[in-house]
Amino acid sequence: MTPCPTHQPPVPPSAGGADPLAPASPYEAMTRQMVDALARDVAEIRSRLDQLFTLIAGSVLVELLLRLTGLG
């Protein structure tokens, strides 16, 4: 029979344990901020492109409907 491993309680960050997601240096913190800003910019550009494609698809649909009904 194998012995059960002892349970180790988690170490809080204030007790000397390092947060694995915390930046280790000022350079890493600045880089993380720049990456976050870039991600927001890319999301905004993607949103604008989605709106543009929706506008184009809508205008094509309206043009087709107008041609089919003989109004255009």
C-alpha positions as a printed NumPy array, in Angstrom:
array([[  0.   ,   0.   ,   0.   ],
       [  1.386,   3.386,  -0.985],
       [  1.185,   6.288,   1.45 ],
       [ -1.034,   9.254,   0.535],
       [  0.858,  12.416,  -0.33 ],
       [  0.565,  15.134,   2.269],
       [ -1.653,  18.062,   1.346],
       [  0.218,  21.33 ,   0.947],
       [ -1.915,  24.479,   1.409],
       [ -1.532,  27.113,  -1.325],
       [  1.026,  29.798,  -0.603],
       [ -0.45 ,  33.316,  -0.745],
       [  1.531,  35.846,  -2.836],
       [  2.296,  37.939,   0.262],
       [  4.021,  34.937,   1.846],
       [  6.809,  34.858,  -0.715],
       [  5.072,  32.857,  -3.447],
       [  5.304,  34.554,  -6.831],
       [  2.244,  35.191,  -8.961],
       [  3.037,  33.475, -12.279],
       [  1.175,  36.18 , -14.237],
       [  2.803,  39.14 , -12.506],
       [  5.436,  40.926, -14.586],
       [  8.944,  40.112, -13.474],
       [ 10.506,  43.346, -14.715],
       [  9.509,  46.854, -15.829],
       [ 10.277,  45.831, -19.411],
       [  7.815,  42.93 , -19.161],
       [  5.138,  45.206, -17.654],
       [  5.586,  47.756, -20.464],
       [  5.524,  45.023, -23.103],
       [  2.324,  43.581, -21.623],
       [  0.689,  47.039, -21.727],
       [  1.731,  47.459, -25.359],
       [  0.364,  44.025, -26.295],
       [ -2.926,  44.786, -24.529],
       [ -3.225,  48.1  , -26.397],
       [ -2.464,  46.338, -29.672],
       [ -5.139,  43.725, -28.947],
       [ -7.7  ,  46.503, -28.35 ],
       [ -6.695,  48.195, -31.615],
       [ -7.01 ,  44.957, -33.576],
       [-10.444,  44.323, -32.046],
       [-11.574,  47.811, -33.09 ],
       [-10.301,  47.325, -36.64 ],
       [-12.024,  43.953, -36.854],
       [-15.275,  45.509, -35.665],
       [-15.03 ,  48.207, -38.332],
       [-14.312,  45.628, -41.024],
       [-17.324,  43.585, -39.909],
       [-19.492,  46.7  , -40.198],
       [-18.088,  47.447, -43.643],
       [-18.746,  43.914, -44.905],
       [-22.292,  44.086, -43.517],
       [-22.846,  47.377, -45.345],
       [-21.527,  45.933, -48.613],
       [-23.64 ,  42.777, -48.294],
       [-26.729,  44.867, -47.539],
       [-26.185,  47.136, -50.518],
       [-25.703,  44.139, -52.821],
       [-28.922,  42.6  , -51.476],
       [-30.861,  45.843, -52.005],
       [-29.482,  46.147, -55.546],
       [-30.536,  42.563, -56.346],
       [-34.027,  43.139, -54.949],
       [-34.418,  46.344, -56.939],
       [-33.335,  44.604, -60.157],
       [-35.653,  41.639, -59.523],
       [-38.663,  43.885, -58.923],
       [-37.863,  46.041, -61.953],
       [-37.458,  49.244, -59.952],
       [-33.747,  49.643, -60.495]])
